[in-house]
Amino acid sequence: MAKKGLSNRSKEGLSGGVNSRSTKKQIKHHIKSHKSTFAVYVILRILVVSAMLISFFQGNYENMFYCALSLVLFLIPTFVEKNLGIELPTALEITILLFIFCAVILGELENYYIKFPHWDTMLHTVNGFMCAAIGFALVDIFNRKRNFRYWNRNFKFELSPIFLTIFAFCFSMTIGVLWEFYEFGMDMIFLKDMQKDTVIHRISSVALDATNSNIPAIIDNIMEVYINGQELGLGGYLDIGLIDTMQDLFVNFIGAAAFSILGYFYFKTKGKRALAGKFIPTVKNIEGEFSTEKDFVSEVVTEDETIEGNKLPIEGDKSFIEKGKSSLVKGKSIEDID
């Protein structure tokens, strides 16, 4: 019995060693196949750790928190790829890492939001672009991940390129709106002023209409504002965040629309437009299903793939094809297939 128990422990140790070596091989393979991403990741981590050490010696614990937050956010692409079985293209992964660094480290620690007036505008534009790319991939993720369609293995979303484009665009805009909700909440609860104020020289408001007739009263050429008898010294009226919010949503719209157009022609031409494909995530082949970029594009239903209102079997949908073969053998037509 003792020998048997020793043998089992030996087997467990051997199995653990094999798994450890397998994991190391996977890590080495991932680094080798994503050299540029790994290089950017290492450089950014070194910069953030350096900034954290400087903040520590300066006693600036708020900046240390931002650095720690950045290090955690840097792990998101790796977490998504390892635990969700989703392959992030190199261009998208690098963009995500740079976006986090520019938003948190440069924006908050180095005050780029103040030093460069259009810094926030640039980030919101990139955000709209990236979220549209992710939106294009969501349909594919839902179709291929078993836990999203456990009730019916043959269930699939089938969208034409135009409807897939609309979905991706709306997904990106929804993320942009939710972010503005977050900024508004931080301003109202913690007074963080994330929705930056704008100095303007003209306002119109029905609240200033003495007749209560819902007619906006217009005040022009505002050069100064006094609060409790004290001059603000801004040279105009202070708009509290509305203009900043609308500008953010507008540039998010531009970024989302730009990638949506690229994505539409990418799927319309069956992947011939390579630029969009460099930003759209795909599902790894971890569940016995196809997961290449070509297969992803082939799943999008086009007008040419319909005959008299009946969709042809999508490439890779083996269960549908086999069902069709068996039905045709029995003398049934495609229309009879459930």
HUKARA-V889782 format. One record per residue. RES is the residue in one small letter. SS is DSSP state (H for helix, E for strand, - for the rest). Layout:
res/ss
RES/SS
RES/SS
This chain:
res/ss
m/-
a/H
k/H
k/H
g/H
l/H
s/H
n/H
r/H
s/H
k/H
e/H
g/H
l/H
s/H
g/H
g/H
v/H
n/H
s/H
r/H
s/H
t/H
k/H
k/H
q/H
i/H
k/H
h/H
h/H
i/H
k/H
s/H
h/-
k/H
s/H
t/H
f/H
a/H
v/H
y/H
v/H
i/H
l/H
r/H
i/H
l/H
v/H
v/H
s/H
a/H
m/H
l/H
i/H
s/H
f/H
f/H
q/H
g/-
n/-
y/H
e/H
n/H
m/H
f/H
y/H
c/H
a/H
l/H
s/H
l/H
v/H
l/H
f/-
l/-
i/H
p/H
t/H
f/H
v/H
e/H
k/H
n/H
l/-
g/-
i/E
e/E
l/-
p/-
t/H
a/H
l/H
e/H
i/H
t/H
i/H
l/H
l/H
f/H
i/H
f/H
c/H
a/H
v/H
i/H
l/H
g/H
e/H
l/H
e/-
n/-
y/H
y/H
i/H
k/H
f/-
p/-
h/-
w/H
d/H
t/H
m/H
l/H
h/H
t/H
v/H
n/H
g/H
f/H
m/H
c/H
a/H
a/H
i/H
g/H
f/H
a/H
l/H
v/H
d/H
i/H
f/H
n/H
r/H
k/-
r/H
n/H
f/H
r/-
y/-
w/-
n/-
r/-
n/-
f/-
k/-
f/-
e/-
l/-
s/-
p/H
i/H
f/H
l/H
t/H
i/H
f/H
a/H
f/H
c/H
f/H
s/H
m/H
t/H
i/H
g/H
v/H
l/H
w/H
e/H
f/H
y/H
e/H
f/H
g/H
m/H
d/H
m/H
i/H
f/H
l/-
k/-
d/-
m/-
q/-
k/-
d/-
t/E
v/E
i/E
h/-
r/-
i/E
s/E
s/E
v/H
a/H
l/H
d/-
a/-
t/-
n/-
s/-
n/-
i/-
p/-
a/E
i/E
i/E
d/-
n/-
i/-
m/-
e/-
v/-
y/E
i/E
n/-
g/-
q/E
e/E
l/-
g/-
l/-
g/-
g/-
y/E
l/E
d/E
i/-
g/-
l/H
i/H
d/H
t/H
m/H
q/H
d/H
l/H
f/H
v/H
n/H
f/H
i/H
g/H
a/H
a/H
a/H
f/H
s/H
i/H
l/H
g/H
y/H
f/H
y/H
f/H
k/H
t/-
k/-
g/-
k/-
r/-
a/H
l/H
a/H
g/H
k/-
f/-
i/-
p/-
t/E
v/E
k/-
n/-
i/-
e/-
g/-
e/-
f/-
s/-
t/-
e/H
k/H
d/H
f/H
v/H
s/H
e/-
v/-
v/-
t/-
e/H
d/H
e/H
t/E
i/E
e/-
g/-
n/E
k/E
l/-
p/-
i/-
e/-
g/-
d/-
k/H
s/H
f/H
i/H
e/H
k/H
g/H
k/H
s/H
s/H
l/H
v/H
k/-
g/-
k/-
s/-
i/H
e/H
d/H
i/-
d/-
